[in-house]
Amino acid sequence: MAKAQAQAASVLLTGFDPFDREAINPSWEAVRALDGWKVGRATVHARQVPCVFGDAIDALTSAIDELKPQLVLCVGQAGGRSEITPERIAINIDDGRIADNAGHQPIDLPVVPGAPAAYFSTLPIKAMVRDLRAAGIPSSVSNSAGTFVCNHIFYGLMHRIATHPVPGLRGGFIHIPYLPEQAARFPGAPSMSLATMTEALRIAVATALTVQQDVAETGGQLH
C-alpha cells in the first residue's frame, strides 16, 4: 500500500469562469468534465479560477499547494480560434483589451515585476498537437497567449515552477474555441463541441504525462 501511494500522482487542470458577458466558459466546462479521471497512476483534479488579474494566480497557487501535482495544465477560451492550441510562450505583460470580471484593466504592466520577460511551456506541445491531429481533432501550436488573464495565469504558473522548483513538475496552457451555443451569437465564428474539447484534453494530458522529450516537428508560423 505504501508503495502504491508513493507512485500516485496528481494532475491539476484549471478553467476560467465566464467573462466578457458570456454565460458559459468552455474551458471550465471541459476541465470539470475530467475531474476525478484516472490516467495511468495519475488522478485529474479540476479547479475553477476567476477571470481576474492577480486573483487567478492566487487561486492557481492555492491549488498547487493543496494538490502538489506533477502536471499543471491551465485552459482558457479563445473565441475566434478554430483549433485546440497549446501555447508555446507566456510573456511578462498585462495589457487588457477589456476589463476583467472585477473591473480591472491593467495596461502595460508586468505580471511579476522584475521577473524574466517570458517563459516557455515545459509541456511537449508539438507532441500534443501531433496526437490530437492523429485523433482527428484540429490542433496547432500557438505562439501568443494574448495579454489578458489567460497569459497572466500562464506566466504566473511558469514563474512559480521556475522559482519554486519541484522535481518532475511541468506545466503549460491550452486555448480552446467557442462552444457552438456561443458561436451562434457571432455569425461565422468557429466552434467545437464540448465532447471534442473534453477528449482533446484527455489526449493532451495523456501525452504530457508520457512524453518527456518533445518531438522535432514544424510548428512555426509566418505571422
C-alpha positions in Angstrom: 0.0 0.0 0.0 2.8 2.4 0.9 4.4 1.8 -2.5 1.2 2.4 -4.4 0.7 5.7 -2.5 4.2 6.7 -3.3 3.6 6.1 -7.0 0.3 8.0 -7.1 0.3 11.4 -8.9 -1.9 14.3 -9.4 -2.8 16.4 -12.4 -4.2 19.9 -12.0 -6.5 21.3 -14.7 -7.8 24.8 -14.3 -10.6 26.6 -16.3 -12.0 30.1 -16.0 -15.4 31.3 -15.1 -17.4 33.1 -17.8 -16.2 36.6 -18.9 -17.0 39.3 -21.4 -20.7 39.0 -21.0 -20.7 35.2 -21.8 -23.0 32.9 -19.8 -20.6 30.0 -20.1 -16.8 29.4 -20.4 -15.8 26.3 -22.4 -12.5 26.0 -20.5 -14.3 25.3 -17.2 -17.0 23.0 -18.8 -14.3 20.9 -20.5 -12.0 20.8 -17.4 -14.6 19.9 -14.9 -15.8 17.0 -17.1 -12.4 15.4 -16.4 -12.4 15.9 -12.6 -11.6 12.6 -11.0 -10.5 10.9 -14.2 -7.6 8.5 -13.8 -4.9 8.2 -16.4 -2.3 5.7 -15.5 -1.2 6.3 -11.9 -2.4 9.9 -12.0 -5.8 11.4 -11.0 -7.1 14.6 -12.5 -8.3 17.4 -10.3 -10.3 20.3 -11.8 -10.3 23.7 -10.3 -12.1 26.9 -11.5 -10.2 30.1 -11.3 -11.6 33.6 -11.6 -11.0 35.7 -14.7 -9.4 38.4 -12.6 -5.8 39.6 -12.8 -4.0 38.6 -9.6 -6.8 36.5 -8.2 -6.3 33.9 -10.9 -2.7 33.3 -9.9 -3.7 33.3 -6.2 -6.2 30.6 -6.9 -3.8 28.6 -9.0 -1.1 28.8 -6.3 -3.5 27.6 -3.7 -4.5 24.6 -5.8 -0.8 23.7 -6.4 -0.1 23.9 -2.7 -3.1 21.7 -2.0 -2.6 19.1 -4.6 1.1 19.0 -5.2 0.6 17.9 -8.8 3.2 16.6 -11.2 1.4 18.2 -14.1 -0.5 21.5 -14.3 -2.4 22.4 -17.4 -4.4 25.7 -17.4 -7.1 26.1 -20.1 -8.7 29.2 -21.4 -11.3 30.3 -24.0 -10.0 31.8 -27.3 -13.1 32.9 -29.2 -12.4 33.0 -32.9 -9.9 30.2 -33.0 -10.9 27.0 -34.7 -8.4 24.6 -33.2 -7.1 23.3 -29.9 -3.9 25.4 -29.4 -1.2 24.5 -26.9 0.6 27.7 -26.1 4.4 28.0 -26.6 5.3 31.1 -24.5 4.0 33.3 -21.7 5.1 36.9 -21.6 5.5 39.2 -18.6 2.9 41.7 -19.5 -0.7 42.5 -18.6 -2.5 44.7 -21.3 -6.2 44.3 -21.0 -8.2 45.0 -24.1 -11.3 44.7 -21.9 -11.7 44.8 -18.1 -11.6 41.5 -16.1 -14.5 40.2 -14.0 -13.6 42.6 -11.2 -13.4 45.6 -13.4 -9.6 45.8 -13.6 -8.0 46.7 -16.8 -4.2 46.9 -16.4 -2.3 48.5 -19.3 1.4 47.7 -20.0 2.1 46.3 -16.5 4.3 43.3 -15.7 2.7 40.2 -14.4 5.6 39.9 -12.0 7.8 43.0 -11.6 11.5 42.3 -12.1 10.9 38.7 -13.4 12.0 37.4 -16.8 10.4 38.8 -20.0 9.0 35.4 -20.9 8.8 31.7 -20.1 8.4 28.7 -22.4 5.9 26.0 -21.7 7.5 22.9 -20.3 5.0 20.6 -21.9 5.5 18.6 -25.1 3.4 20.9 -27.1 4.3 19.6 -30.5 3.7 16.0 -29.5 0.3 17.1 -28.1 -0.6 18.7 -31.4 0.6 15.5 -33.3 -1.5 13.2 -31.1 -4.6 15.5 -31.3 -4.4 15.6 -35.1 -3.9 11.8 -35.2 -7.2 11.6 -33.3 -8.9 13.8 -35.9 -9.0 16.9 -33.7 -7.9 20.2 -35.3 -4.9 21.5 -33.4 -1.8 23.7 -33.8 0.9 25.3 -31.8 0.1 28.9 -30.7 2.9 31.4 -30.3 0.8 34.0 -28.5 -1.4 33.5 -25.4 -2.5 37.1 -25.7 -2.1 39.7 -22.9 -5.3 39.1 -20.9 -5.9 36.8 -17.9 -5.0 33.6 -19.9 -1.5 34.8 -20.5 -1.4 36.2 -16.9 -2.1 32.8 -15.3 0.2 31.0 -17.8 3.0 33.4 -16.8 2.2 33.0 -13.1 2.3 29.2 -13.5 5.7 29.2 -15.2 7.1 31.7 -12.8 6.0 29.5 -9.9 7.6 26.4 -11.5 10.8 28.4 -12.2 11.1 29.9 -8.7 9.8 27.0 -6.6 11.3 24.0 -8.4 9.7 20.6 -7.7 11.3 17.6 -9.3 9.2 16.4 -12.3 6.7 19.2 -12.2 5.8 20.6 -15.6 3.1 23.0 -16.8 1.6 24.9 -19.6 -1.5 26.4 -21.2 -4.0 25.4 -23.8 -6.6 27.7 -25.6 -9.8 26.1 -26.8 -12.5 27.5 -29.2 -16.1 28.7 -28.5 -18.8 26.2 -27.9 -21.5 26.1 -30.6 -24.0 27.9 -28.4 -21.5 30.8 -28.0 -20.6 30.9 -31.7 -24.3 31.1 -32.6 -24.2 34.7 -31.3 -21.3 35.6 -33.7 -22.2 34.5 -37.2 -19.2 33.0 -38.9 -17.3 32.3 -35.7 -15.8 28.8 -35.5 -16.7 26.5 -32.6 -16.1 23.0 -31.3 -18.3 20.6 -29.4 -17.8 20.1 -25.7 -17.3 16.4 -26.2 -14.5 17.0 -28.7 -12.8 19.6 -26.4 -13.0 17.2 -23.5 -11.5 14.4 -25.5 -8.8 16.8 -26.7 -7.8 17.5 -23.1 -7.7 13.8 -22.3 -5.3 13.3 -25.1 -3.2 16.4 -24.2 -2.9 15.2 -20.6 -2.0 11.6 -21.5 0.7 12.9 -23.9 2.1 15.3 -21.4 2.4 12.5 -18.8 4.2 10.1 -21.2 6.3 12.2 -23.5 9.3 13.7 -21.7 11.2 15.0 -24.8 9.1 16.9 -27.3 9.2 15.9 -31.0 11.1 18.0 -33.5 8.3 18.8 -35.9 7.5 22.1 -37.6 5.0 24.2 -35.6 6.1 27.7 -36.7 4.0 30.4 -38.4 4.8 33.2 -40.8 2.9 35.8 -38.8 
